[in-house]
Amino acid sequence: SSLLLSKLINNNNILHLSKMRYYYILQFVFLLGLANALQAQDTHFSQNFANPIFLNPGITGIINGDTRVVGIYRSQWGSLVPENPFKTYLVSADMAFAGAGRRDRFGLGLMAYKDGGGAVNFATHYIDASFSYILALNDNSYLGAGFAGGMTQRGFDINNAQFDDQYIDGSVSTNPSADVGNLATSLWRANLGAGLLYYTSPSARSNFFTGIAMHHITSPNSSFTELNINDEDKVHQKISAQIGGNLPIGNHLDLAPSAWFVKQGPHQKIDIGTFFRYIFDSDTKYGLERSVSIGPWVRLGNHISGFGMNDLVIAGKITYDNLGVGLSYDINLANELKIANGGRGGFEISLSYTGLLRPSHRDSYSCPNF
């Protein structure tokens, strides 16, 4: 999206348009243009730690307990489209069950999100079910392998769209546009993904994890202009990789660095940073703690001039036994985006519950703090 927007801003033809015409064309191409230019990209979150199964189905069921429920809300681009900013809602739940081996587990998960906004209300609805098996390599190390599948629906309201041929002498005509043609306004596509995660957790406060996953394995057609079998716009396969851990550096202080990499077609990003976590109290047997975490992340991604810094993300999290609340804000660092929105990025909040719904299954199963 930053690449598309920066091209628009630097286009001399657009800069010579009247203020009103510039506004509507920018809004139309940036928002409705998502139907073709950005439909190959999935939404993303700054709080990767809040819902790790979004990026890797192999993490399904890897929980301190047997149940994890997550909700996330994200708002962005409010400075560009204040009447209808892009908003993303995500909910997920996964559970762990006893596996075939003594310390093996298998996990089941369900995730859904909605992402939409802008003048034409371009929206994506996504639902996925996931399954994983977590093999105990020894008492402290595990390998999780997971699969996910579901459906995606994308659409927009064409009644609110405005096209270039509707502008006459600086005014917007109500005449229908010839550019619409056989443009569809809604489509459904199947999802299929898989992932692996290795982690080791010698103690409740010391762990390491690394994983890799692939999404959209079948690269389904996602064109809104399917005039014939050759008129295709494939959804790019998405590869994600994760690495991180938790390291005690004091009696009550931990360092929790992580890096989250995503590549989808020509688009790629890396979120890299760390939490500084202060632990007020903890129950090492069941992996519970009362803590406050805060830290910076830097997002690197595509620019019109190449690959570089996109955002500085300031994130915080409060954990109270089974409950967690996370807050984050993106500060744009890319010059192209700063021109458009004054450096204002996205706000995000997450709520999570991680615990035991079946007390009879209690054990000292330690998991990473994602």
C-alpha positions, 0 to 999 in steps of 0.5 A: 500500500505504501508503494502504491500511495507513494506513486500516486503522490509523486505523479505529476499529472495528479498533482496538477489536478484540482484539489477536489479532483485530486482528492477523489482520484487519490481516494478511488485509486488508493481504496478501490484500486486495492481490488486489483493492486492489493488483493494479493496482499493479506492484512498484517498486525503489529502485535504479532505476539498477540495472535501467533497462529495468524502467521503460523498454523504450527503454533496452534495448541502451543499454550501455557494451559489448554485454551487461548482466546484472542481478540484484536482491533486495528485502525489505520489510514484515518488521516487519509480517509477520516470518514471511514478509516480502514479497520480490522477485527480479528478473533481466534481460539485454539485448544490443546489436547493430549497426544499419542506420546506422554508429552505430545499434544495436538491442537485445534483452532479457529480464526476469523477476521474482517478488514475494510474501510474507505469510500467504497468500503473495500472489505475482506472477510476471512475464516480459517480452521487449523490443526496441529500435532506437537511432538515432544522431542524431550522434556523441554523441546517440541516440534509442532506441525500444523495445517490450516484451511478456510475461505476468503470473501472480498468485495466493495460498494461500487455505488460509491466509486468515482471514475476518471471519465466522470470528471467534467470541467472539475465537477463530478458527473452522475453519468455511469462510467464506461470503466466499470464493464463486467467488474464483479463486486464480490468474490469467494476463494479457498485458503490452504496453509501449513507451518512448522515450529520448533521451540525449547523451554528449559524453564518458565522464563527461559525459552526459544522458538523458530518457525516457518509457514506457507499460506495460499499454497494453491495461489487461487485466482482473485480477479474482480474482472473474470471475463474468461479463463485467462483473465486471472489475478493470482493470490501470491503465496505467502511465506512467513518466518519467526524467531524469538525467545525470552531471556531473564536478565534480572530477578524480575526483568526479562528480555523478549526479542523477536523477529517476524518476516513475511514475504508475499509475491513482490511484497515483504516486511520484517518486524524486529524488536524486543519487549522489556518485561518486568515481572511482579509475581509468577507461578512457575508451575503453571506458567502464570505471571503478573507483569508489564512489558514495553518495547520498540519494534522496527518494521522494514518493508518495500518502498518506491526507492527500494527496501527500507524502514517503514514504521517504528512500533511502540508496544506494551502489554499487561499480563495478569495471570490468565488475562493479557491486554496489549496496545501498540501504535505505528509511527510512519518513518517512510518519507513517501507515507509521511507526505500523505499522512504526516507520520500517523500510522495505525493503532492496535489493541489486543485482549487475550485469555490463556488458561485451563478449562480442564483442570484435570489436565494440569501439568508443567507444560512450558511454552514460549511467550510469543 
